[in-house]
Amino acid sequence: MDLDKVMDEVGHFGKFQGLCYFLLSFSIFYAAIAGLSYAFTTANVKYRCRIAECDAEEAIYQPEWLRNAVPFNDDKPSSCERYLSRSNSTSADGFPINNETSCLPDTFDNSSMVKCRDWVFDNEEWTIANEWKFTSCFEKQWRLTIVGTVNNIGQFVGFPLAGYFSDRVGRKKTLLVSIIVTCLLGVLRSFAWCYEAFLFFEFVVAGFSGGIYNSGFILGMELVGPRARVIGGAVISCFYSAGMVLLAAVALWVKNWRILQAIYAPGLICFVYYWILPESVRWLQSQGRTEEVKTIMLRAAKINGVKLSEQEFSKFELSPVVAKTEDETPVQKRSNSDAFKRIFKSKILLARLINCAFCWITNSFVYIGLSLSAVSVGGDKYTNFILVAVVEIPAYAVTPFFSDRFGRRLSLCVSLLIAGVCCVAFAFIPEGYDTAKLVVFLAGKFAITIAFTVVYVFTAELFPTELRHSMLGTCSMVGRIGSIIAPQTPLLAEIYKALPFFLFGGISVASGLLILLIPETLNQKLPDTVEEAENLGKRQNT
C-alpha cells in the first residue's frame, strides 16, 4: 500500500490532520518550557553588599542611605564592594545599634574599599540566585550558567533514547510517556530542597522532554501527505515559539522560580491522548499492522469529508504478503538494529548522516548563540525573550513557501548563508548605530530560524521509515553539542568583542555550502527502506 497515494484521496492536510495538530500543540508547548525555563529560574537578580551598620535583618535592596555606604556606577550600587566603616556600630549579632546615626556620610570612608562578605538581594524577583545566594563576587556565578549546560546534556541523552523507543513501541506511546513524566517531574522540581536536587531535576526533566518535540514532530509529519510536510513542520515550530511566549508571560507574572513550576501541572491532562490521538500510520505500516492503518485512514477520510475510491479502499483489504525465498522459506523481517547497522555500512547514508549532524550542530550553535545575544537588543529580559520568540513566527510562516517552491536543499543553503553574512555584518557595525544593529540582528535570527525549521523536515525525509526517528534523534543529540558550547561564547567576547559573531558567521557559511552535497527531497516519496533512502539521489538524477 502506497500511503502517499492514499493521502492524495484522504487529503494531505484536512480537518483530521488539523485536529491532530491541535492536540500536538499542547504537548509541544512543554518542549519549549522544559528546554528554556532555566533562562528564568537561573536568572541573575540585583544584589549589593549587606551593610551590617545599617541593614536590618529584613533589609531592602536600595534604601535612601545606601549611597553613603556603597559606591554607585550608572545609578546602580556596587555588587561586590562597599566603603570602609570608620567605626564599629553593630551589636554582637551583626545588626545595627542605631540606624539614625550609623548611616550618615561621615560613618564611611569613601576613599577605602572592602570586599563584601554578605549580600542583600532585590527580592522583586526570586530565582535560585537569591534562593541559594549565588553571586559573581566569590566565583559562584558558574553555578547559574552550568544549569543551562546540564539542561542541554539532559536533552543530549534524551533525544536518542526517545528515538530508540519511538521506532520500537511507536510515536504516540513515546510522546505520552515523555510529556507525562516531564510534567510530573517539573511540578516536583518546585520542592527542590537544595541546589544539587535542583540540578538533578533539571537533568531528568530535560532528558524526558527530549522525547516530546521529536515524537510530536515525527508523528505530525507521518500523518500528513507529501505536499503538507513543510506546512506541518512550520505549524509545529510555531507551537514551539508560542510555548516560549507562554513561558515568558508566566515568568513575568509570577517572578518566582518555585511558583513558575506550576506551569507544568496542566500538561498532566495529556494522558487522555492515549484514547484520542492516533498513532503514526507510517510506523504502523512498517510494523505490518495493516488493520490499524485501515481504521485510522478511514477515520481520516470521514472527518475530512471524502470517500475513498474502491481502488484505494481495496488496498486495505489485502493481507500482508510474506516474502519467501526460492525454496518457499519465509524471509525473516529485518530487525531495526540490523537496519541501523546498514546505515554505517552504506557510504551514501553515512556521509549523509555526518553532513546532517554538522548542520544540526551549526543550527543549534547559531540559534542559541543569537538568542543569548538578544539582550543587546534592549529592554528587560522578559520583553527580549518574547521578542526573540515572536520574530520566529514570520520565519516559520514563510518557510513552507520557500521550501516548497525552491526545495529543501536550496532553502537550507541560502538561509544558512544569509544568517552567516548577517552575523559577520553585525560584527562590523560600529557602536551607536543601534537601529542598523537591530535590523541586521533580527535578519540573522530570522534566517537561522528558517534553517532550523527546514533541517527538521529535510532530515526526516532523508532517512527510511524504520529508522527515521532514530536518525532524527541522533542528529538532534549531536546538535546539542552546539547548544552546549553556545553559552560559552560570551567568554570569547572578552578576548575580542566581535569574535562570537565571526564564529557564528563562519560556521553558518561552511554548513550552507556542505548541505549542497545532499540530494533534494522535494516531492519525493518518503523512503520506507534503507534501499529507497540510498536511491533517493539516484532517482532524482535519472
N, C-alpha and C positions, 0 to 999 in steps of 0.2 A: 504494500500500500504506500503510495507516494503522498505523504501528508501535505506537501506544498500544493499539489493539485486539488486535494480535498479542501484546503484552505481557500482556494480560488472560488469554490462554491459556498463554503460556510461563511466566508468574509475574513479579510486579513485583519481588520480591527473594527469589530462591530460592538453591539451592546454587551455581548458576552465578555469580550476582552476588556471592555470599559469597566464592567463590574469587577472583574478580577483585578484590574489595576487599581481600582478604588480601594479594594481590600489590601492590596500590597502597599499602598501609600502609607497606611498607618504603621506598618512594620518598618518601612524604610525610614520614617521619622526617627526611629530609635537607633538605626545605624548611625545617623548623624549625631544624635545626642550622646551615645556611648563613645563615639570616636572623637568628639570635640569638647565634651563638657569640662575637661581639665583646663581649658582656656579660662574658665571662670572659677573652678574650685581651687586652682593654684595661683590665681591672680595676685600680683603684688598689691598691697594696700599701703597707704601712707603711714609713716611712723616717725617718731622723734625720740630723743633721749628723755628718760624719766628724770625729772629734777627733784631729788629727794627733799631739798629745802622748801619746795613749793607745792609739789603734787600731792594730792590726797590719794587715798587707796583707789578710789574710783575716779581717776583723772580724766580730763577731757583732752582732746588732741591739740587744740590751739587756743589756750586761754589768753587773756589780754596781756599778761606779764611776760609771755614767752620770749619776746624779743630781748628782754633783759638777760636771759639765761642761755639762749641758743642763737647761733649765727643764722642768718636767712640768706637764701640765694633765689632770686626771682620770686620773692614773696613766699618762698617755701622754707620751712625750718629744716636745718641740717638733720640728717638721719642718724649719723654716727658720732657727731662731736657736739660738745657743749662748752660754755665758758667755765673757767675755773672759779670755784666759790672762794670768796675771801675769808669766810668764817664757817664754822660748823653750826648750822641752825636746825639740826634734826635731833629727834629723840633716839633712844636706843634701838627702836624698831624701824628706824629709817624714814619715818613720816615727819612732816614739818611741825615745829613747835609753835611758830607764829607766822601765818601766811601773810599778814598785813605788813610785817617788817622784813621778812626774809626774802622777798621777791623784788625789792627795789633795785634800781640800776646799780647803785654802789655796792650791792651784795656780791656782784660778779666782776671778775677781771676779764674784760673783753679783749685783752691782748694775749691771754693764755688759753689754750685749748686742751681739753682732755677727752679721752675716748669714753663712749657710753658703756655702761655695764647692764643697763636695763632700759626698757623702751615703753612708750605709750603709743598704742595703735589707734588709728582712726576707725572706730567701730561702726561707721556708717555702712561698711561692707564687711562681711565675715567670711574669710576664706581660711584655708589651712595655714596661711602665713601668720595671721594673728591667733589662730587656734593653738598652734604649737610654737609661736614666736620665732619664725624664720626671718632673718634679716641678712643683708649683704655685709653687715659690719664684721661678723665673725665667720664669714665664709659658709653660712648655712643656706645661702641662696640656691645652691645647686640642688638642694632638696626639693625645690619647687620645679626647676627645669627638668629634673630626672623623671618626674611624673609623666611628662609627655613622651619620653623615651620608653618608659615602662608600658605605656598605653600602646605604642606602636609595636613593641616587641610582642605584646599580647595578641595583637592582630596578626603579626608575622607568624605566630604559632597557629592561630585560629583559622586563617584562610585555607591552608592546605588540608587541615583536618576536616573542615566543613566540606571542602571539595571531595575528599575521600568518601565521606558518609553520604553526600548528596548523590554521587554516582552509583552508590550501592543500595541505599534504602529509599532514595527519592528526594526530589527537591522540596516537596511540601513538608515532610517529616523533619528534614534538616532545618528548614525555616522555622517551624513551630518550636522545636526544642531550643534553637538559638535565641529566639525572641523571648520565650517564657523564662528561660534561665537568666538571660541578660537583665530583664526587668526585675526578676526576683532578687538577684544579687545587687542590682542598682539600688533598690529600696533598702536592702540590708546594709549597704555601704554607709548610709546615714548614721548608723550606730558604731562606726569605726572608733575604737577606743584609743588608738594611738596611730602615729604616723606609719609604722610598719604594717598595721592592719589596713590602713587606707591604701597603701601601695599594693597589698595583696588583692584587695577588691578591685583596684584599678586594672590589674593584670588580668584577672579572670573575667571581669565584665567585658573588657576589650577583646579577650580571646573568644568568648561566646558570641559577641556582637559581630565578629568577622564572618559568621555564617548568615547573618541577616541580609546584608546587601547583596552578596554574591548569589545566595539561594533565591532571593526575591528577583534579582535581575535575570538569572537564568530561567527561572520559572516563567517570568513575564515574556522573555524572548521566545520561549518554546511554545507559548500559547497563541502567538500571532503569526500571520503569514509573512513571506519574504519581503513584501513591499512595505510592511509596517514595522520592521525590526528597528530601524533607526528612530522612528517616531516613538516606539515603545521605550527604547533606551533613553531618549531625551525626556520623556514623561517621568521615568523613574528617577532620573538625575534631578529634575525639578522638585520631586518629592524630597530628595536629599537636601536641597537648598532650603526648602520650606521647613525642614526639620532644624536646620541651622538657625533660621529666623525665630522659630518657636523656642529653641534653647536660649537664645539671647534675650528674647522678650521675657521669658520666665525668670531668667537670672537677673535681669534688670528690675523685675517686680519684687523678688524675694531678697536678693542681695545677701543670701546666707547659704553657704555650700551644703549644710545638712538639710535644710528645707528644700533646696533645689533637687535633692534625690527623690522627692515625692513625684517628680515628673515621670518616673518610671512606672508608677502604680497603674495608670490606665492601660499600659501595654499588656498587663496580665490577662485582659479580656480576649487577647488573640487566641486563647485556647479554643474558641468557637470556630476558628478557621479549619479545624480538623474535619468539620462537617460541611462547611460551605465553600471552601477554596479547593478547586480541582488540582489534581496532580498534573505534571507536565505530560502531555500526550506523546511527545517525542521520547521521553525517558521510558514511559510505559511501553511504547512500541519496541524500543531497544531491548526491553526485558521480555518481549513476547506476550505481553498482557493485552491481547487484541480486544477482548470483550470490554475492558475498561476504556480503551481508546474509543471504541464504538459508542459507549454510553456518554462520554464527555463530548464527543463531536456531534452526536445527535442533540444533546442538550444545548450546545453552542448554536447549532443551526436553528433550533426552535427559538432561542432567545434573540438571535439575530434576525428572525423573521424570514428565513429561507427554508426551502425544501430541497434536500439532496436528490440529485437525479438517480435513476435506477442504476446507472453505470457506477457512480461513486458509492451508492449505498451497498451494492453487491460486494464491494471490496471488503466490507466489514464482515461479511458472511463467510469469507474464505477462511478455512482452517490454516493455521501456521504451517508452512512447509518445512519439513525437517530435511536438511541436506544430507545426502548419502554419498558414500564413495562408490566406486565401480562394483565392489562386492556387496553392495546394499548395506554396508555398516554405517549407522548414523554417525555423522560428524559431530564431535563434541563442541559445544559452544565455547568460543574463545573467552577466557576469563579476562576481567578488567585489568588484572595485574600483567597478564601476557600482552595485552594491547598497550599498556603503559610502557613496557619494556621495548615494544616495537618503535615507540617514539624516539628512543635513544639509539635504535639500530638504523633508523632512517635518517640519512644525511639531510634530506629535504626538511623534514619536520623538526629535527634537532636544531638546524640553523634558524628555522622559523621561530622556534621557541626561544632561542637565545636573543634574537632580534626583538621579539615582543617583550621579553623580560627587561632588556635595556631600555626600551621605550617606556615601560611602566616605571622603571626607576627614574627616568627623566621627568615624566609627568608628575609623579609624586613629589620629587625633589623641588621642581619649579613651582608647582601648585601650592605646596605647603610653605615654601620659602616666600613666595609673594604674599600669601595670606598672613604670615608672621610680620611681613614688612608693611602691612596695611596701616599700622599705627602712624606712619608718616603722612597719611592722607589728611589727618586732622580729626578733631572731635574725640569724645571719650571712647573707651574700648567697646562698649555695647553698641554705639552707633557705628563704629568702624566694622564690627563683626557683622552687623546686619547689612551694611553697605557691601561688604565683600560677598555676602550670600546673595543679595538681590542682583548684583551685577552679573551673576552667573546665569540667571534665568533667561535673559535675552540671548545669551550664548547658546543655551540649550534649545531655545526656540528656533534659531537659525541653523542649528546643526543638521536636522533632517534634510533641509533644502540643499545645503552644500554637499552632504554625504550622498544623497540620492541622485543629485544632478552630476556631480563630478567624481563620485566614487569615494570609497573609504580611504584608500591609499593616498590619493592626491589631497583629500581634505585633511588627513592627519599630517602629511608632509608640510603643506602650506601653513597650517595653524601653528605647528612647531617652529617653523622658520619665522613667522610673524612674531611669536612670543619671544624668540631669541633676539630678533632685531630690536624689539621694544625694550627688552632688558638692557641691552648694550646702549641704546639711545638714552634710556633713563640715567645711566651712569654718567653720560656726558653733559646732561642738562645742568647748568650752574645753579647754585643756590639763589633763591629769590624768585625764580620762575615757577611758582607753585602751581599755577594753572596748567602749564605745559607738563610739569611732572605728573600731575593728577591724570591728565588725558593719556599720556604715554603709559602710566602705570595701569590704568583701567583697561587700556587696549591690550596690554600684555596679559592681564588676568583674563580678559575676555577670550583671547586666543588660546591660552593654555586650558581654559575650561572646555572649549570646543575639542581640543586634542584629547583631553581626558575622557570626554563623552564618546568620541569616535573609537578610542582604543579599546573600550569595553566591548563595543559591538564588533569591531574588527577581529579582536582576539577570539570572541565566541564563534565567529564564522569561519575561522581558520582551522579549527580542530574538530575531530569527529564527535558524534553524539555520545559515544561510550566513554569519552574522556574530556568532554567539553568543560564540565565544571572543574575537573581536576587540573586541567591546563590553565583555565582562568584563575583558579585558586593559587596555582604555582606562580603565575605571573604577578598576581596581587601580592603574594607573600614576598617575592623577590623585590617587588616595587616598594615594599615597606622600608627597604634599605634607604631609599631616597627620603622617605618620611622621617626616618630616624636621624639621618645626617642633617636635614634641613634646619632643625632648631639650633644647630651649632654654627650656622653661617654668620650670625652676628659677631662671633669671635674674629672672623676674617675682616670685618669692618674696622676692627681696632688696628689692623695692620695697614689696610688701605680701604677707605670708606666705600669705594665703588666696586671692590673686589667680588662681593657676593653676586652682584648683578652681571659682572663679566662671566662668572661661573655659570649662572643661570642661562645666560645667552649662549655660551659656547656649547654646553651640553644639549640645549634645545636644537641648535642648528645641526649638530652631529647626528642626533637621533632622527631628525626630519629627513636627512639625506639617506640614512641607512634604511628607513622604512620603505624606500622605493624598491628594495630588493625583494619585498614580499608581494605575492600575487594579489590582484584585485578580487574582491568577493561580491561586488555589486551585482544584484540579480542572479547570483549563483545559488544553486541548491545547497542547503546546509549539508555538509558531508556527514554521513552516518557511520562510516568505517574509516580505518586508517588508510586504506587504499584510495578511497574517494578524496580524503584530505591531501594525500600525496599528489593526486592527479588534478588538483584544483587549478594550479597554474598552467599545467599542460593542456587542459581542456580549453582554457581561455585563449591559449596561443594557437590552437588548431582551428 
